[in-house]
Amino acid sequence: MSSELIRHYLSEEPILEQPKSYNPTIHEELESAILNIENLVVKERGGYGGMGTVIPRDHPKSKRGPLIEKIKRDY
């Protein structure tokens, strides 16, 4: 989506690649996200700006378990 907006409004090709997003309502994508959680930025779908954003690699491993459980519970 962002790439399309850049092309439309700026008439330029994007310089940076769009990061991969995972849809937690799709079981396979949820499992992939959980397996790679230390490499991701986790953001609530309904949030805006930086609200609800968590960077798991910056948190102790002991806090990742509850984060994963919350993601599974919410989706």
C-alpha positions as CSV (number, residue, x, y, z in Angstrom):
1,M,0.0,0.0,0.0
2,S,2.7,2.5,1.0
3,S,4.6,1.8,-2.3
4,E,1.4,2.6,-4.3
5,L,1.0,5.9,-2.4
6,I,4.6,6.9,-3.1
7,R,4.2,6.2,-6.7
8,H,0.9,8.0,-7.0
9,Y,1.8,11.2,-5.0
10,L,5.5,11.5,-5.6
11,S,5.7,9.9,-9.1
12,E,8.8,8.0,-7.7
13,E,9.8,4.5,-7.0
14,P,10.1,3.7,-3.3
15,I,13.7,3.6,-2.0
16,L,13.1,1.2,0.9
17,E,11.4,-2.2,0.7
18,Q,8.1,-2.5,2.5
19,P,8.5,-4.6,5.7
20,K,6.6,-7.9,5.9
21,S,3.4,-7.8,7.8
22,Y,1.8,-10.8,9.4
23,N,-2.0,-11.2,9.7
24,P,-2.7,-12.9,13.1
25,T,-6.1,-14.0,12.0
26,I,-4.5,-16.4,9.5
27,H,-3.2,-19.3,11.4
28,E,-0.1,-19.9,9.3
29,E,0.9,-16.3,9.5
30,L,0.3,-16.2,13.3
31,E,2.5,-19.2,13.8
32,S,5.3,-17.7,11.6
33,A,5.1,-14.5,13.6
34,I,5.4,-16.3,16.9
35,L,8.3,-18.4,15.7
36,N,10.1,-15.1,14.6
37,I,8.9,-12.9,17.4
38,E,12.4,-11.8,18.5
39,N,12.9,-10.3,15.0
40,L,9.6,-8.4,14.8
41,V,8.0,-5.3,16.0
42,V,4.5,-6.2,17.5
43,K,1.8,-3.6,17.1
44,E,-1.9,-3.8,18.0
45,R,-4.0,-3.7,14.8
46,G,-6.4,-1.1,16.2
47,G,-3.6,1.2,17.5
48,Y,-2.2,4.3,15.9
49,G,1.2,5.9,16.1
50,G,3.3,4.1,18.6
51,M,0.5,3.1,20.9
52,G,0.6,-0.6,21.7
53,T,3.9,-1.2,20.0
54,V,6.3,-3.8,21.6
55,I,9.9,-4.7,20.4
56,P,10.4,-8.2,21.8
57,R,14.1,-8.3,21.4
58,D,14.4,-5.3,23.8
59,H,12.5,-7.2,26.5
60,P,13.7,-10.0,28.6
61,K,12.8,-13.5,27.3
62,S,10.7,-14.0,30.4
63,K,8.3,-11.3,29.1
64,R,8.0,-12.9,25.6
65,G,5.8,-15.8,26.9
66,P,3.1,-13.5,28.2
67,L,3.2,-11.4,25.0
68,I,2.8,-14.6,22.8
69,E,-0.1,-15.7,25.0
70,K,-1.8,-12.3,24.6
71,I,-1.4,-12.4,20.9
72,K,-2.9,-15.9,20.7
73,R,-5.7,-15.0,23.0
74,D,-6.6,-11.8,21.1
75,Y,-6.6,-13.5,17.7
